[in-house]
Each structure stands twice: as structure tokens, then as C-alpha cells.
Amino acid sequence: MSAFVTLATGQRMPMVGLGTWKSAPGQVQVKQAVLAALDCGYTHIDCAAAYGNEQEVGEALALRVGPGKALRRDQVFLTSKLWNTKHDPSDVEEACKTTLDHLGVSYLDLYLMHWPMAFQPGKELMPRREDGSVCYSNTHYKDTWAAMEELVDQGLVKAIGLSNFNARQTDNIISTARHKPVVNQVECHPYLSQVDLLAHCRSVAVCLTAYSPLGSGDRPWASADEPCLLQDHRLGEISKRCHKTPAQIILRWHIQRGVVCIPKSVTPSRIQQNLQVFDFTLSEQDMKLIDSFSCSKRFIVPTVERDGKRVWRDAAHPHFPFHDLY
């Protein structure tokens, strides 16, 4: 198995990258995590404006990437994402340039639309009404996409892509795109294997990238009764047999399906382990067993409590992606 996937643009994207979501800004841990990753062989870092920590990522990049440093800029694959409040076409270029400034680079390898849903423009990441509900905007994601295409024309980004888009929305973009999306980054792990979306993306030359590839056990809203993927006993058995950690088994499962993954960790030993997944192969039997875990369990959808029930916060947004089956 190659450690890279070739995107529709011809770019080589490393199949394992460092995720930086939930790595709190203002703490040295993000910077240290990126340094640890670059020092042990990672060449793919996944960022987003909404994570609030791109300046810390940039500080690490400044120490390791560039003339006279350990890595040349063209040896590192950098991804970032356009946030929901910046969907108005007139805001897109400035948002991208802010990210470039924070990361201290002159271009991105990949820029994704973080969600198909636009929020009210402004400085607030989550613009809310007094009752706590989010203020939406009716900007269509196709208009936002057209503005993102101009970033490619200007050389600010090498490729553009999607995140949290369903198959229908992906097709909508492709139908009018001058620059086609090369990636759709979605929640994907053995409990949410995304078989149908993966097949659809393959059919239109879009690479699937898995965020929360290990099931996001550290998500802040996890409840005690929810299953923990890394502690699944079926995984433990494969793990013992292969002499690999449960996390390494899951990452290997993703790779053998052709799915890029961006596990997040701030622990240097785990960061290193997450890259040590190219020296073994899962049998067809093991792959099928892990495939069988899927129960369409979505962990990463913002929820709120209404009338004593947990419901999807943005379900009323006209471009909410998860009403479709895939």
C-alpha cells in the first residue's frame, strides 16, 4: 500500500495526516504536537480556521518548514477550511488570506468548505440569537464554491474540496464547477463506515478523508452510555493477533479502503504510533469483520436539548447534510 493517494489534480496527498481539531488554542500542546508530527515523519497537517489554533500551527511550521529548515514547503501537505460565517463570496478571499497569514505560508495545498451550511456573516464563530439558536444565512454553497475557485486561479490554494457534504450536494457542486472538488472530508470510522458515500465519491474522482477516524472518544459531549470504539473487544482480538494497537488496526482499515485519515493526538508517542501503519496488512477476513461494526453511529453532529430530547442543532438549515441517507 502506498503511503500517498493521488488526487484528481495530480497532487500526492499523504494517507495519514495530523488532525488539529480539539487541540486547544493558546496552549503549547498544538505547537508541540505539530513539531512532534513533523519530526517523526508526518508531511500532512489538517487545520481549520474554526479550530482557533492556526497561529500555533504556524509557529511550529516556521521552525521546521522553509529555506534552511528540515523540510521544504513543497514537501508538506497543508489543508485548511473555510468557516460557515465566511460563505458570502465577498468574504472568501479574505478568510483564506487570514489562514495563510496565521499559518505563515503563501499557499495551501487544499482548502475545504467546512460545511455546506452558511451562517450569518461577521466576527462571531457561532452567531446566535438571544434564545441561543444559530443565525443562518441563505448563501448557497454553489456561490461560495465559485469564490473558492478564484483562490485556485490566484495561486492561493492548489486545490479545493468539501467537508460534511452528502452525495447529492457533492454532485451539485460538480455539475457547475470549473475546478472540481478533489476531497470530501467527513466523519468516518468503523461505527460509521460511509460505504455508500465512499463508493459515490470514488465514482466522481473525489477522495474521501476521514475525520475522527478513531471514533473521537475524547469528544466533549460523549455520554457514558455511548460505545467506545477503541475498547470494542472485537478490535482487541485483531489487535492481539497483529501485535498492533487498536488505533493502528482502525487506521490500517481506513488505508486499505483507500480512505485518507487525520487522527488527532497531542501525545508524541501516539502521534508516532498513528503513522506506523504501513508495515502490516489486515486480512480480508479482518477487513470484513471491522466492516460489520458499522451501525451508522454519527458522533460529530452538534446537538441541542429541545423538550427534554437531544436533537440535531442545525437540522432546520436548508443545506443541512445529514437528512439524506448518504
Contacts in CASP RR format, 6 or more apart in sequence:
PFRMAT RR
TARGET T0000
AUTHOR 0000-0000-0000
METHOD contacts of the structure
MODEL  1
MSAFVTLATGQRMPMVGLGTWKSAPGQVQVKQAVLAALDCGYTHIDCAAA
YGNEQEVGEALALRVGPGKALRRDQVFLTSKLWNTKHDPSDVEEACKTTL
DHLGVSYLDLYLMHWPMAFQPGKELMPRREDGSVCYSNTHYKDTWAAMEE
LVDQGLVKAIGLSNFNARQTDNIISTARHKPVVNQVECHPYLSQVDLLAH
CRSVAVCLTAYSPLGSGDRPWASADEPCLLQDHRLGEISKRCHKTPAQII
LRWHIQRGVVCIPKSVTPSRIQQNLQVFDFTLSEQDMKLIDSFSCSKRFI
VPTVERDGKRVWRDAAHPHFPFHDLY
1 15 0 8 1.000
1 255 0 8 1.000
1 256 0 8 1.000
1 278 0 8 1.000
1 281 0 8 1.000
2 15 0 8 1.000
3 14 0 8 1.000
3 15 0 8 1.000
3 16 0 8 1.000
3 278 0 8 1.000
4 12 0 8 1.000
4 13 0 8 1.000
4 14 0 8 1.000
4 15 0 8 1.000
5 12 0 8 1.000
5 13 0 8 1.000
5 15 0 8 1.000
5 207 0 8 1.000
5 258 0 8 1.000
5 260 0 8 1.000
6 12 0 8 1.000
6 13 0 8 1.000
7 13 0 8 1.000
7 159 0 8 1.000
7 182 0 8 1.000
7 183 0 8 1.000
7 207 0 8 1.000
8 180 0 8 1.000
8 182 0 8 1.000
8 205 0 8 1.000
8 206 0 8 1.000
8 207 0 8 1.000
9 158 0 8 1.000
9 159 0 8 1.000
9 182 0 8 1.000
11 77 0 8 1.000
11 109 0 8 1.000
11 110 0 8 1.000
11 158 0 8 1.000
11 159 0 8 1.000
11 182 0 8 1.000
12 77 0 8 1.000
13 44 0 8 1.000
13 77 0 8 1.000
13 109 0 8 1.000
13 110 0 8 1.000
13 183 0 8 1.000
13 207 0 8 1.000
13 260 0 8 1.000
14 42 0 8 1.000
14 43 0 8 1.000
14 44 0 8 1.000
14 77 0 8 1.000
14 260 0 8 1.000
15 255 0 8 1.000
15 258 0 8 1.000
15 260 0 8 1.000
15 261 0 8 1.000
16 42 0 8 1.000
16 44 0 8 1.000
16 251 0 8 1.000
16 255 0 8 1.000
16 260 0 8 1.000
16 261 0 8 1.000
16 262 0 8 1.000
16 263 0 8 1.000
16 274 0 8 1.000
16 275 0 8 1.000
16 277 0 8 1.000
17 37 0 8 1.000
17 42 0 8 1.000
17 44 0 8 1.000
17 45 0 8 1.000
17 46 0 8 1.000
17 260 0 8 1.000
17 261 0 8 1.000
17 262 0 8 1.000
17 263 0 8 1.000
18 33 0 8 1.000
18 34 0 8 1.000
18 37 0 8 1.000
18 42 0 8 1.000
18 44 0 8 1.000
18 45 0 8 1.000
18 46 0 8 1.000
18 262 0 8 1.000
18 263 0 8 1.000
18 264 0 8 1.000
18 265 0 8 1.000
18 271 0 8 1.000
19 45 0 8 1.000
19 46 0 8 1.000
19 47 0 8 1.000
19 211 0 8 1.000
19 262 0 8 1.000
19 263 0 8 1.000
19 264 0 8 1.000
20 30 0 8 1.000
20 33 0 8 1.000
20 34 0 8 1.000
20 45 0 8 1.000
20 46 0 8 1.000
20 47 0 8 1.000
20 48 0 8 1.000
20 51 0 8 1.000
20 53 0 8 1.000
20 57 0 8 1.000
20 264 0 8 1.000
21 48 0 8 1.000
21 51 0 8 1.000
21 211 0 8 1.000
21 264 0 8 1.000
22 51 0 8 1.000
22 218 0 8 1.000
22 219 0 8 1.000
22 220 0 8 1.000
22 264 0 8 1.000
23 29 0 8 1.000
23 30 0 8 1.000
23 33 0 8 1.000
23 51 0 8 1.000
23 53 0 8 1.000
23 56 0 8 1.000
23 264 0 8 1.000
23 266 0 8 1.000
24 30 0 8 1.000
24 53 0 8 1.000
25 51 0 8 1.000
25 52 0 8 1.000
25 53 0 8 1.000
25 55 0 8 1.000
25 56 0 8 1.000
26 53 0 8 1.000
26 56 0 8 1.000
27 56 0 8 1.000
28 56 0 8 1.000
29 266 0 8 1.000
30 53 0 8 1.000
30 56 0 8 1.000
30 57 0 8 1.000
30 60 0 8 1.000
30 266 0 8 1.000
31 56 0 8 1.000
31 57 0 8 1.000
31 58 0 8 1.000
31 59 0 8 1.000
31 60 0 8 1.000
32 60 0 8 1.000
32 266 0 8 1.000
32 268 0 8 1.000
33 265 0 8 1.000
33 266 0 8 1.000
33 268 0 8 1.000
33 271 0 8 1.000
34 45 0 8 1.000
34 56 0 8 1.000
34 57 0 8 1.000
34 58 0 8 1.000
34 60 0 8 1.000
34 61 0 8 1.000
35 60 0 8 1.000
35 63 0 8 1.000
35 64 0 8 1.000
36 268 0 8 1.000
36 271 0 8 1.000
36 272 0 8 1.000
37 45 0 8 1.000
37 271 0 8 1.000
38 45 0 8 1.000
38 60 0 8 1.000
38 64 0 8 1.000
38 65 0 8 1.000
38 70 0 8 1.000
38 71 0 8 1.000
38 76 0 8 1.000
39 64 0 8 1.000
39 70 0 8 1.000
40 268 0 8 1.000
40 271 0 8 1.000
40 272 0 8 1.000
40 275 0 8 1.000
41 275 0 8 1.000
42 271 0 8 1.000
42 275 0 8 1.000
43 71 0 8 1.000
43 75 0 8 1.000
43 76 0 8 1.000
43 77 0 8 1.000
44 76 0 8 1.000
44 77 0 8 1.000
44 79 0 8 1.000
44 262 0 8 1.000
45 57 0 8 1.000
45 61 0 8 1.000
45 76 0 8 1.000
45 77 0 8 1.000
45 78 0 8 1.000
45 79 0 8 1.000
46 79 0 8 1.000
46 185 0 8 1.000
46 209 0 8 1.000
46 211 0 8 1.000
46 262 0 8 1.000
47 53 0 8 1.000
47 54 0 8 1.000
47 57 0 8 1.000
47 78 0 8 1.000
47 79 0 8 1.000
47 80 0 8 1.000
47 81 0 8 1.000
47 99 0 8 1.000
47 103 0 8 1.000
48 54 0 8 1.000
48 80 0 8 1.000
48 81 0 8 1.000
48 83 0 8 1.000
48 112 0 8 1.000
48 114 0 8 1.000
49 80 0 8 1.000
49 81 0 8 1.000
49 82 0 8 1.000
49 83 0 8 1.000
49 86 0 8 1.000
49 95 0 8 1.000
49 98 0 8 1.000
49 99 0 8 1.000
49 102 0 8 1.000
49 114 0 8 1.000
50 81 0 8 1.000
50 83 0 8 1.000
50 84 0 8 1.000
50 114 0 8 1.000
50 125 0 8 1.000
54 80 0 8 1.000
54 99 0 8 1.000
54 102 0 8 1.000
54 103 0 8 1.000
55 102 0 8 1.000
57 102 0 8 1.000
57 103 0 8 1.000
58 102 0 8 1.000
58 103 0 8 1.000
58 104 0 8 1.000
58 105 0 8 1.000
61 76 0 8 1.000
61 78 0 8 1.000
61 103 0 8 1.000
61 104 0 8 1.000
61 105 0 8 1.000
62 104 0 8 1.000
63 69 0 8 1.000
64 70 0 8 1.000
64 71 0 8 1.000
65 71 0 8 1.000
65 72 0 8 1.000
65 73 0 8 1.000
65 75 0 8 1.000
65 76 0 8 1.000
65 105 0 8 1.000
66 72 0 8 1.000
66 73 0 8 1.000
73 105 0 8 1.000
73 106 0 8 1.000
76 109 0 8 1.000
77 109 0 8 1.000
77 110 0 8 1.000
78 103 0 8 1.000
78 105 0 8 1.000
78 108 0 8 1.000
78 109 0 8 1.000
78 110 0 8 1.000
79 108 0 8 1.000
79 109 0 8 1.000
79 110 0 8 1.000
79 111 0 8 1.000
79 112 0 8 1.000
79 185 0 8 1.000
80 96 0 8 1.000
80 99 0 8 1.000
80 103 0 8 1.000
80 108 0 8 1.000
80 110 0 8 1.000
80 111 0 8 1.000
80 112 0 8 1.000
81 111 0 8 1.000
81 112 0 8 1.000
81 113 0 8 1.000
81 114 0 8 1.000
81 163 0 8 1.000
82 92 0 8 1.000
82 95 0 8 1.000
82 96 0 8 1.000
82 111 0 8 1.000
82 112 0 8 1.000
82 113 0 8 1.000
82 114 0 8 1.000
82 144 0 8 1.000
82 148 0 8 1.000
83 95 0 8 1.000
83 114 0 8 1.000
83 125 0 8 1.000
84 114 0 8 1.000
84 115 0 8 1.000
84 117 0 8 1.000
84 118 0 8 1.000
84 119 0 8 1.000
85 91 0 8 1.000
85 118 0 8 1.000
85 119 0 8 1.000
85 120 0 8 1.000
85 121 0 8 1.000
85 122 0 8 1.000
85 124 0 8 1.000
85 125 0 8 1.000
85 127 0 8 1.000
86 92 0 8 1.000
86 94 0 8 1.000
86 95 0 8 1.000
86 121 0 8 1.000
87 113 0 8 1.000
87 118 0 8 1.000
87 119 0 8 1.000
87 121 0 8 1.000
87 137 0 8 1.000
87 139 0 8 1.000
87 141 0 8 1.000
87 143 0 8 1.000
87 144 0 8 1.000
88 118 0 8 1.000
88 121 0 8 1.000
88 137 0 8 1.000
88 139 0 8 1.000
88 144 0 8 1.000
89 139 0 8 1.000
89 143 0 8 1.000
89 144 0 8 1.000
89 146 0 8 1.000
89 147 0 8 1.000
90 147 0 8 1.000
91 121 0 8 1.000
92 144 0 8 1.000
92 147 0 8 1.000
92 148 0 8 1.000
92 150 0 8 1.000
92 151 0 8 1.000
93 147 0 8 1.000
93 150 0 8 1.000
93 151 0 8 1.000
93 154 0 8 1.000
93 156 0 8 1.000
96 108 0 8 1.000
96 111 0 8 1.000
96 151 0 8 1.000
96 156 0 8 1.000
96 157 0 8 1.000
97 156 0 8 1.000
99 108 0 8 1.000
99 111 0 8 1.000
100 106 0 8 1.000
100 107 0 8 1.000
100 108 0 8 1.000
100 156 0 8 1.000
107 155 0 8 1.000
107 156 0 8 1.000
107 157 0 8 1.000
107 158 0 8 1.000
108 156 0 8 1.000
108 157 0 8 1.000
108 158 0 8 1.000
109 157 0 8 1.000
109 158 0 8 1.000
109 159 0 8 1.000
110 157 0 8 1.000
110 158 0 8 1.000
110 159 0 8 1.000
110 160 0 8 1.000
110 161 0 8 1.000
110 182 0 8 1.000
110 183 0 8 1.000
111 148 0 8 1.000
111 151 0 8 1.000
111 156 0 8 1.000
111 157 0 8 1.000
111 159 0 8 1.000
111 160 0 8 1.000
111 161 0 8 1.000
112 160 0 8 1.000
112 161 0 8 1.000
112 162 0 8 1.000
112 163 0 8 1.000
112 183 0 8 1.000
112 185 0 8 1.000
113 141 0 8 1.000
113 144 0 8 1.000
113 145 0 8 1.000
113 148 0 8 1.000
113 160 0 8 1.000
113 161 0 8 1.000
113 162 0 8 1.000
113 163 0 8 1.000
113 165 0 8 1.000
114 163 0 8 1.000
114 164 0 8 1.000
115 163 0 8 1.000
115 164 0 8 1.000
115 321 0 8 1.000
116 141 0 8 1.000
116 162 0 8 1.000
116 164 0 8 1.000
116 165 0 8 1.000
116 169 0 8 1.000
116 319 0 8 1.000
116 321 0 8 1.000
117 136 0 8 1.000
117 141 0 8 1.000
117 314 0 8 1.000
117 317 0 8 1.000
117 319 0 8 1.000
117 320 0 8 1.000
117 321 0 8 1.000
118 136 0 8 1.000
118 137 0 8 1.000
118 138 0 8 1.000
118 139 0 8 1.000
118 140 0 8 1.000
118 141 0 8 1.000
118 144 0 8 1.000
118 319 0 8 1.000
119 126 0 8 1.000
119 127 0 8 1.000
119 134 0 8 1.000
119 135 0 8 1.000
119 136 0 8 1.000
119 137 0 8 1.000
120 127 0 8 1.000
120 135 0 8 1.000
120 136 0 8 1.000
120 137 0 8 1.000
121 137 0 8 1.000
126 134 0 8 1.000
127 134 0 8 1.000
127 135 0 8 1.000
128 134 0 8 1.000
128 135 0 8 1.000
129 135 0 8 1.000
134 313 0 8 1.000
134 314 0 8 1.000
136 314 0 8 1.000
136 317 0 8 1.000
136 318 0 8 1.000
138 318 0 8 1.000
140 319 0 8 1.000
141 165 0 8 1.000
141 169 0 8 1.000
141 172 0 8 1.000
141 173 0 8 1.000
141 319 0 8 1.000
142 172 0 8 1.000
142 173 0 8 1.000
142 176 0 8 1.000
145 160 0 8 1.000
145 173 0 8 1.000
145 176 0 8 1.000
145 177 0 8 1.000
146 176 0 8 1.000
148 157 0 8 1.000
148 160 0 8 1.000
148 161 0 8 1.000
148 179 0 8 1.000
149 160 0 8 1.000
149 177 0 8 1.000
149 178 0 8 1.000
149 179 0 8 1.000
151 157 0 8 1.000
151 160 0 8 1.000
152 158 0 8 1.000
152 159 0 8 1.000
152 160 0 8 1.000
152 179 0 8 1.000
159 179 0 8 1.000
159 182 0 8 1.000
159 183 0 8 1.000
160 179 0 8 1.000
160 181 0 8 1.000
160 182 0 8 1.000
161 181 0 8 1.000
161 182 0 8 1.000
161 183 0 8 1.000
161 184 0 8 1.000
161 185 0 8 1.000
161 206 0 8 1.000
162 169 0 8 1.000
162 170 0 8 1.000
162 173 0 8 1.000
162 181 0 8 1.000
162 183 0 8 1.000
162 184 0 8 1.000
162 185 0 8 1.000
162 206 0 8 1.000
163 184 0 8 1.000
163 185 0 8 1.000
163 186 0 8 1.000
163 211 0 8 1.000
164 185 0 8 1.000
164 186 0 8 1.000
164 187 0 8 1.000
164 321 0 8 1.000
165 173 0 8 1.000
165 184 0 8 1.000
165 186 0 8 1.000
165 321 0 8 1.000
166 197 0 8 1.000
166 321 0 8 1.000
166 322 0 8 1.000
166 324 0 8 1.000
166 326 0 8 1.000
167 196 0 8 1.000
167 197 0 8 1.000
167 200 0 8 1.000
167 201 0 8 1.000
167 324 0 8 1.000
167 326 0 8 1.000
168 324 0 8 1.000
169 319 0 8 1.000
169 321 0 8 1.000
170 181 0 8 1.000
170 184 0 8 1.000
170 200 0 8 1.000
170 201 0 8 1.000
170 204 0 8 1.000
170 206 0 8 1.000
171 204 0 8 1.000
173 181 0 8 1.000
174 180 0 8 1.000
174 181 0 8 1.000
174 204 0 8 1.000
180 205 0 8 1.000
180 206 0 8 1.000
181 206 0 8 1.000
182 205 0 8 1.000
182 206 0 8 1.000
182 207 0 8 1.000
183 206 0 8 1.000
183 207 0 8 1.000
183 208 0 8 1.000
183 209 0 8 1.000
183 260 0 8 1.000
184 197 0 8 1.000
184 201 0 8 1.000
184 206 0 8 1.000
184 207 0 8 1.000
184 208 0 8 1.000
184 209 0 8 1.000
185 208 0 8 1.000
185 209 0 8 1.000
185 210 0 8 1.000
185 211 0 8 1.000
185 262 0 8 1.000
186 194 0 8 1.000
186 197 0 8 1.000
186 208 0 8 1.000
186 209 0 8 1.000
186 210 0 8 1.000
186 211 0 8 1.000
187 194 0 8 1.000
187 210 0 8 1.000
187 211 0 8 1.000
187 212 0 8 1.000
187 216 0 8 1.000
187 298 0 8 1.000
187 299 0 8 1.000
187 300 0 8 1.000
188 194 0 8 1.000
188 198 0 8 1.000
188 208 0 8 1.000
188 210 0 8 1.000
188 211 0 8 1.000
188 212 0 8 1.000
188 213 0 8 1.000
188 254 0 8 1.000
188 259 0 8 1.000
188 261 0 8 1.000
189 210 0 8 1.000
189 212 0 8 1.000
189 213 0 8 1.000
189 214 0 8 1.000
189 215 0 8 1.000
189 216 0 8 1.000
189 229 0 8 1.000
189 250 0 8 1.000
190 229 0 8 1.000
190 232 0 8 1.000
190 235 0 8 1.000
190 250 0 8 1.000
190 253 0 8 1.000
190 290 0 8 1.000
190 291 0 8 1.000
190 293 0 8 1.000
190 294 0 8 1.000
191 215 0 8 1.000
191 227 0 8 1.000
191 229 0 8 1.000
191 293 0 8 1.000
191 294 0 8 1.000
191 295 0 8 1.000
191 296 0 8 1.000
191 297 0 8 1.000
191 299 0 8 1.000
192 294 0 8 1.000
192 295 0 8 1.000
192 296 0 8 1.000
192 297 0 8 1.000
192 298 0 8 1.000
192 299 0 8 1.000
193 291 0 8 1.000
193 293 0 8 1.000
193 294 0 8 1.000
194 208 0 8 1.000
194 210 0 8 1.000
194 326 0 8 1.000
195 291 0 8 1.000
195 294 0 8 1.000
196 325 0 8 1.000
196 326 0 8 1.000
197 208 0 8 1.000
197 326 0 8 1.000
198 208 0 8 1.000
198 257 0 8 1.000
198 259 0 8 1.000
200 326 0 8 1.000
201 207 0 8 1.000
201 208 0 8 1.000
202 208 0 8 1.000
207 260 0 8 1.000
208 258 0 8 1.000
208 259 0 8 1.000
208 260 0 8 1.000
209 259 0 8 1.000
209 260 0 8 1.000
209 261 0 8 1.000
209 262 0 8 1.000
210 254 0 8 1.000
210 259 0 8 1.000
210 260 0 8 1.000
210 261 0 8 1.000
210 262 0 8 1.000
211 262 0 8 1.000
211 300 0 8 1.000
212 219 0 8 1.000
212 299 0 8 1.000
212 300 0 8 1.000
213 250 0 8 1.000
213 251 0 8 1.000
213 254 0 8 1.000
213 259 0 8 1.000
213 261 0 8 1.000
213 262 0 8 1.000
213 263 0 8 1.000
214 229 0 8 1.000
214 230 0 8 1.000
214 247 0 8 1.000
214 250 0 8 1.000
214 251 0 8 1.000
214 263 0 8 1.000
215 229 0 8 1.000
215 230 0 8 1.000
215 299 0 8 1.000
216 222 0 8 1.000
216 299 0 8 1.000
216 300 0 8 1.000
217 228 0 8 1.000
217 229 0 8 1.000
217 230 0 8 1.000
217 299 0 8 1.000
219 299 0 8 1.000
219 300 0 8 1.000
221 303 0 8 1.000
222 299 0 8 1.000
226 299 0 8 1.000
227 297 0 8 1.000
229 235 0 8 1.000
229 250 0 8 1.000
229 293 0 8 1.000
230 246 0 8 1.000
230 247 0 8 1.000
230 250 0 8 1.000
231 246 0 8 1.000
232 246 0 8 1.000
232 293 0 8 1.000
234 289 0 8 1.000
234 290 0 8 1.000
234 293 0 8 1.000
235 246 0 8 1.000
235 249 0 8 1.000
235 250 0 8 1.000
235 290 0 8 1.000
236 246 0 8 1.000
236 249 0 8 1.000
238 249 0 8 1.000
238 282 0 8 1.000
238 286 0 8 1.000
238 289 0 8 1.000
238 290 0 8 1.000
239 245 0 8 1.000
239 246 0 8 1.000
239 248 0 8 1.000
239 249 0 8 1.000
242 248 0 8 1.000
242 249 0 8 1.000
242 280 0 8 1.000
242 282 0 8 1.000
242 286 0 8 1.000
244 252 0 8 1.000
244 277 0 8 1.000
244 280 0 8 1.000
245 273 0 8 1.000
247 263 0 8 1.000
247 270 0 8 1.000
247 273 0 8 1.000
247 274 0 8 1.000
248 273 0 8 1.000
248 274 0 8 1.000
248 276 0 8 1.000
248 277 0 8 1.000
249 282 0 8 1.000
249 286 0 8 1.000
249 290 0 8 1.000
250 290 0 8 1.000
251 261 0 8 1.000
251 263 0 8 1.000
251 274 0 8 1.000
251 277 0 8 1.000
252 277 0 8 1.000
252 280 0 8 1.000
252 281 0 8 1.000
252 282 0 8 1.000
253 282 0 8 1.000
253 286 0 8 1.000
253 287 0 8 1.000
253 290 0 8 1.000
254 260 0 8 1.000
254 261 0 8 1.000
255 261 0 8 1.000
255 277 0 8 1.000
255 278 0 8 1.000
256 281 0 8 1.000
256 282 0 8 1.000
256 287 0 8 1.000
257 287 0 8 1.000
263 274 0 8 1.000
265 271 0 8 1.000
265 274 0 8 1.000
282 290 0 8 1.000
298 322 0 8 1.000
301 312 0 8 1.000
301 313 0 8 1.000
301 322 0 8 1.000
302 312 0 8 1.000
302 313 0 8 1.000
302 314 0 8 1.000
303 310 0 8 1.000
303 311 0 8 1.000
303 312 0 8 1.000
303 313 0 8 1.000
304 310 0 8 1.000
304 311 0 8 1.000
304 313 0 8 1.000
305 311 0 8 1.000
312 320 0 8 1.000
312 322 0 8 1.000
314 320 0 8 1.000
315 322 0 8 1.000
315 323 0 8 1.000
END
